[in-house]
Amino acid sequence: MTSTTTTTTAATTQYYRFKPWNIGRFLIWSLFAIVLIVSPLLFKSSLALTMLSQMGYLIIICLSYNILLGQGGMLSFGHAVYVGLGSFLAIHVMNMGDKGGLQIPLVAIPLVGGLAGMFFAILLGFVTTKKSGTTFAMITLGIGELVASMALMFPSFFGGEGGITTNRVYGPSFFGFNFGPQIQVYYLIAAYCFVCTALMYAFTGTPLGRMLNAVRDNPERVEFIGYNTQRVRYFAFIIAGFFAGIGGGLASINFEIVNAADSLSAIRSGGYLLFTFLGGAVFFFGPIIGAVLLVFASILLSELSKAWQLYFGLVFVFMVMFAPGGIASLVMMNLRVAKFGKFNRFWLLYVALAVALVPVVVGAAALIEMIYHIQLNSALGPKLNYFGVAIDTSAAASWLGAAAILAVGLAALEVARRRFVRVWGQAQEEIEAEIKRREAA
Amino acid sequence: MNVEFFVISLLNGVSYGLLLFMLSSGLTLIFSMMGVLNFAHASFYMLGAYIAYTLSGIVGFWPALFIAPLLVGLLGAAFERYSLRRVHKFGHVPELLVTFGLSYLILELVQLAWGRSTVPYGLPPQLQGPLFSLYGTQFPKSRSFIMLVAVLMLISVWLLLTRTRIGLVIQAALKHPDMVEALGHNVPRVFMLVFGGGAALAGLAGVVGGNTYVTEPAMAASVGSIIFVVVVVGGMGSLAGAFLASLLIGIIQTFAVAMDQSFAGGLQLLGFTVTDQTFGYELLKLTISQVAPILPYLFLVLILIFRPKGLLGTRED
């Protein structure tokens, strides 16, 4: 008995690390690269290619945001500033090349964006990182507003309301690629996405990255050891600004247009925050999920319903209340339960939760869609097409019906949730006890 | 710059500053008590304006002046009770995030219920027209009404905090929540009251601000970032600082929008020749009124560089 427990302890403390190569890590990164290479071959439509390209640079942006939020505990409301300014500098350098001035090859344009983001992070971050926590959040908001409204004052650089356009096909081709077709742009974005993700992952292991985690968790103690917490935050802020700028540069290559009113706005910053958090700020890979969700939400869901921002607001608030670690933490918690062989008892509960969730979503969505219909499309008559079912918004029966479905769903969900919380708590306690037992053995 | 312009701008600035203070005082109280920066505070301001707009169509403006803040306060208290309290154990960042999510939701719900454009929330007949005119320039009654409401509110909050039993408990709970709880007071309920009270103050500001200025879905965002500037400039958690900063920013902004001087003009007065070939002409030709929207944020940056704890703040970070 004792011999078996000691071997399992040895296995768990080693985290399956094989020397001299860490095979697990090697596998995951190869898989990531393969997914990046293969996905445009699997999804060939132009919509899919547009979405994949956007996902590529949004992954960089959300990961760079997570250097601040997840690793540094800095809640920034102004990340779009560094992304947007990176975009603007990149687009101006591209225009310069187009007009026959300074020739910088297109493959290096994202780096120009990155350096621009870094420059502004050095400039503005000095003030921003003077404080931490709540005050930091307010200052980033103020600086975000400052830059956004300043951009509209200088129309010759920021293009005013119309924005600035460019042409990405300029200069000599790069090994036969001229980056005219979208597929070539996708592979450029994918290459940057892979390299930047790897670099940002490597950053988490550097001494600065570890100090950043310490500053997040216990700044007072870090000060006592002799580090300047403000300087650690400042350096992290600069690095985040650099990667944000790279994302911005890629965005301007992808769209060939930047608009100050949109790309520098507080709404854009809020979007990065929302989706990074939804993806999961406590794990490195969380923001990748967030970026993918952001693209799905803004392209597919906005086609489906005009109220998609309301739905996302609701999902966000409930996520903060019930799962503050985001989707990534939900995945990892369930993996932990499965690893300790306790997942069997949850199958039925998950099915129950899912079944109870259906009437809640159907009822609530029906109500919201009916109100939206009255508000926006009342000229089209009282009939609303709701997933193939025609609802009459002028009849009381449809309102009562939707409310009744919602109420039934909520009641069922509450019953299922209470049961789930009890079983979940019990399973977690057992796992904690198991871990303690293994440590003691 | 003549006397009449100066006096009227000063009055307008003070009334706008007092409106800002009605918002920032609630924000400061909530922050210093619970450590929560209520991101949705300006959204309660917007809700107050919209609810008052609907109510004044039903019961008239004067009852709405009392009912709307109460409703907003109830909503705020309910949010604290059922959402914020649950998140409290996760720490400050999730608390901020949940209020951020709430501001997002309120904006969407307001657009859902009242539409995306401006609503015609007008002044009641008693507040229309000028209160007095000074050298031919008129000062509207509605702005003086804002000043009156703000001053009454200031006095009653001050009396409530210093002269009543619940005020003393609140003050004690500000500094030593554990000790107050040990003495048998229900501190979570006090928190709920303070949050609801702060939301009600914001709602009151919305009722009187909504018809003097405009009632539209963008009103929360436009005033929201300004009150954050006010709270940081005044010093986090300092009510007196918030008062000073509100007035300062209100006056600076009101004066700035009415001035069309520019650096280029100033240099020309000093005898320099400034043309569009001069270095930095883009920057020099901007008039003060064009720069007005960014002045509060510039002020914020300057304060952070030269006096990081704020005008009257005591906390270093």
Contacts between the chains, C-beta under 8 A, distances in Angstrom:
chain1	res1	chain2	res2	distance
A	69	B	93	7.7
A	73	B	93	6.5
A	75	B	93	5.4
A	75	B	96	5.9
A	75	B	97	7.4
A	127	B	301	5.4
A	127	B	304	5.2
A	127	B	305	6.3
A	130	B	304	5.8
A	130	B	308	5.7
A	131	B	304	7.6
A	131	B	308	7.1
A	131	B	317	5.4
A	132	B	317	6.2
A	133	B	92	6.2
A	133	B	317	7.4
A	134	B	31	7.4
A	134	B	35	7.5
A	134	B	37	4.5
A	134	B	92	6.3
A	134	B	96	6.6
A	134	B	236	7.6
A	135	B	232	6.3
A	135	B	236	6.1
A	135	B	317	6.7
A	137	B	37	6.7
A	137	B	96	6.0
A	138	B	37	6.7
A	138	B	228	4.4
A	138	B	229	7.8
A	138	B	231	7.0
A	138	B	232	5.3
A	139	B	232	6.6
A	139	B	300	7.0
A	139	B	304	6.6
A	141	B	225	5.6
A	141	B	228	5.7
A	142	B	225	6.3
A	142	B	228	6.3
A	142	B	229	5.3
A	142	B	232	7.2
A	142	B	296	7.8
A	142	B	297	4.9
A	142	B	300	4.7
A	142	B	301	7.7
A	143	B	297	6.9
A	143	B	301	7.2
A	145	B	225	4.7
A	145	B	294	7.8
A	145	B	297	5.6
A	146	B	294	5.4
A	146	B	297	3.6
A	146	B	298	6.9
A	146	B	300	7.9
A	146	B	301	7.2
A	149	B	293	4.7
A	149	B	294	5.0
A	149	B	297	7.7
A	150	B	294	5.7
A	153	B	286	6.1
A	153	B	290	6.1
A	153	B	291	7.3
A	153	B	294	7.7
A	154	B	282	5.9
A	156	B	282	6.3
A	157	B	282	8.0
A	266	B	221	7.0
A	266	B	225	7.4
A	270	B	100	7.3
A	270	B	104	7.2
A	273	B	97	7.8
A	273	B	100	7.4
A	274	B	101	8.0
A	274	B	104	7.8
A	277	B	97	6.3
A	307	B	108	7.4
A	307	B	112	7.3
A	309	B	104	7.4
A	309	B	108	5.6
A	310	B	105	7.1
A	310	B	108	4.0
A	310	B	109	7.2
A	310	B	112	6.8
A	313	B	101	6.0
A	313	B	104	4.3
A	313	B	105	4.2
A	313	B	108	5.7
A	314	B	105	6.7
A	316	B	97	7.9
A	316	B	101	4.5
A	316	B	104	7.1
A	317	B	83	7.0
A	317	B	98	6.2
A	317	B	101	4.0
A	317	B	102	6.5
A	317	B	105	6.3
A	320	B	87	6.1
A	320	B	94	5.4
A	320	B	97	5.0
A	320	B	98	4.5
A	320	B	101	6.0
A	321	B	83	6.0
A	321	B	86	5.4
A	321	B	87	5.8
A	321	B	98	6.5
A	324	B	87	7.4
A	324	B	90	4.7
A	324	B	94	4.7
A	368	B	112	7.3
A	371	B	112	5.5
A	371	B	113	7.4
A	372	B	112	6.5
A	375	B	112	6.3
A	375	B	113	7.9
A	375	B	115	6.0
